[in-house]
Amino acid sequence: MAQRERPGGDWEERKTAPTSAYSSPARSLGDTGITPLSPSHIVNDTDSNVSEQQSFLVVVAIDFGTTSSGYAYSFTKEPECIHVMRRWEGGDPGVSNQKTPTTILLTPERTFHSFGYAARDFYHDLDPNEAKQWLYLEKFKMKLHTTGDLTMDTDLTAANGKKVKALEIFAYALQYFKEQALKELSDQAGSEFENSDVRWVITVPAIWKQPAKQFMRQAAYQAGLASPENSEQLIIALEPEAASIYCRKLRLHQMIELSSKAAVNGYSGSDTVGAGFTQAKEHIRRNRQSRTFLVENVIGEIWSELEEGDKYVVVDSGGGTVDLTVHQIRLPEGHLKELYKATGGPYGSLGVDYEFEKLLCKIFGEDFIEQFKIKRPAAWVDLMIAFESRKRAAAPDRTNPLNITLPFSFIDYYKKFRGHSVEHALRKSNVDFVKWSSQGMLRMSPDAMNALFKPTIDSIIEHLRDLFQKPEVSTVKFLFLVGGFAEAPLLQQAVQAAFGDKCRIIIPQDVGLTILKGAVLFGLDPAVIKVRRSPLTYGVGVLNRYMEGKHPPEKLLVKDGTRWCTDVFDKFISADQSVALGELVKRSYTPAKPSQLVIVINIYSSEHDDVSFITDPGVKKCGTLRLDLTGTSGTAVPARREIQTLMQFGDTEIKATAIDIATSKSVKVGIDFLNY
């Protein structure tokens, strides 16, 4: 079905016939335009990947988390050794500091000052009046998930209420990690380590949309990790995928099984979850001095029980989001195949902090809390740190109360603000499970603390229940609980109670570092995940010949005597369709005028897969495909040029390339989900 020049538009499209005899999962949908590469191409493809990877001496992964961040690395010559970064200065009581808080401090002049514990401690020590001039940011990663219309100009709000560009903050943070990692590598190697020797991996939640992934990549370019010309130097890894890759390698002594089916690590299931976890924590504490982890190259013992085709779920519960991924193992190499599109939502441990804040508003009044945050930002940060360490002490079987120290300035400022004491506020607030202790602390009963966890944990369980209803997920063998929030005994108990009879629930021991280590493994071998699922339906708007009875009359457009149907949605890929790594979607476009130098095509997306027109409900414009034709043609411009575009949806990011068929030269192509 060839099409003539698009009336009123500047390009037209021709679907190309399949170029290979190998069938594609998409072919059965009757879409002839989607064809995989022929096997010979695929073989060449992997060869070129191998040689390209050899050129990096080391893979450094940055786990840029909502609440805490860190990096780990592995030299390509000894991929079985993963080194987790040096110990951080600072640290909190009751919180293991293998990672550092995702906090950043800018001077009043808005230049970078410090990151992590250093930023927090410096900010804390500033005089309150001076502190108001400094820009302190924490937990800012969630902004990329919650902003519907993310652009390069999206703002973040610092603790003092001032606005600052998100891109700048993300770039500062990544630059900090880049400098720390290169310094550590240089110290270890005894000579200067160049950035060009490093392949960088940055982790993002699987449920993030394309704009957020592209934003992260832009920030990394700005931080100097890689450049648009050398984009291969940076890989975006999806957090639950990274966890999945690492979990495959686990040996039995490296994990804790929650279900009571078998004794793992020598404790029987009759031990409470808590006791098992404590013993495991002891084991980790003893081994914590060593920051190098050996990942045996064999497939871990857990896989010795997995057969071809077995399925498992990875639940990555972090500070901001919970991400669920369903994988199936493909033997003998142990490649992974995604069975259901990534799902999840903003149900991270931050939800518990919000509940605590709501509780404070209930006791002391929302007006006071809002004022206190702006007038005494450093003291507010202190209060949340005090809460964090008590939050980690919450457990299902706890009987004694948890004490949270209120900063002196909170008590003082409250008295000035309200004219009566904090103690008085607690007495008249009717919140009976929070008391005032004479040592100047909020005393919370265990039930009160557990109640703060409840909404977040309920959301996670409900989401998992929905997932388990899906036919693809019905026969799951294992559930891996990973991420920082997976350390919470309350979450462990809830998951065990809800799903312990359906599958075996397993927690890797150093659960907070699972993603970091998996991201390093992914950087060493990005082709380990062979098949993914597209989270959305993607396509473009085209003109088709108008057919009576099939097309709605309001879409009819007549040009030069030819009847066209406008706004037809030409689908590249459907939501939840499986796509193999390296599989390509081909389309050919022709400039409307031979002299045209740029073709810009709008890309549309939808959560539904039955889309007919770009005007259907739920269809949104989500990006642009830009073909730059300058410099591709010789002196004589052919009367009719055909630009063939190849799009790849099987990777962690959507990628595109294009060729001018007449000259076989590659055309510069940009696919943009941020600035359209």
Helices and strands as residue ranges (DSSP letters): E 11-14, G 27-29, E 34-35, H 39-54, E 58-63, E 68-75, E 81-84, E 100-101, E 103-106, E 112-115, H 117-125, H 128-131, E 135-138, H 142-146, E 155-157, E 163-165, H 166-189, G 195-197, E 198-204, H 210-222, G 228-233, E 234-238, H 239-247, G 252-254, E 255-257, H 273-287, E 292-294, H 301-304, E 311-317, E 322-330, E 335-345, H 350-364, H 366-375, H 377-391, E 402-405, H 408-418, H 422-428, E 434-437, E 441-444, H 446-469, G 471-473, E 476-482, G 484-487, H 489-499, E 504-508, G 511-513, H 514-524, G 526-528, E 529-533, E 537-545, G 553-555, E 556-559, E 562-573, E 578-580, E 584-591, E 598-606, E 620-628, E 643-648, E 655-660, E 665-672
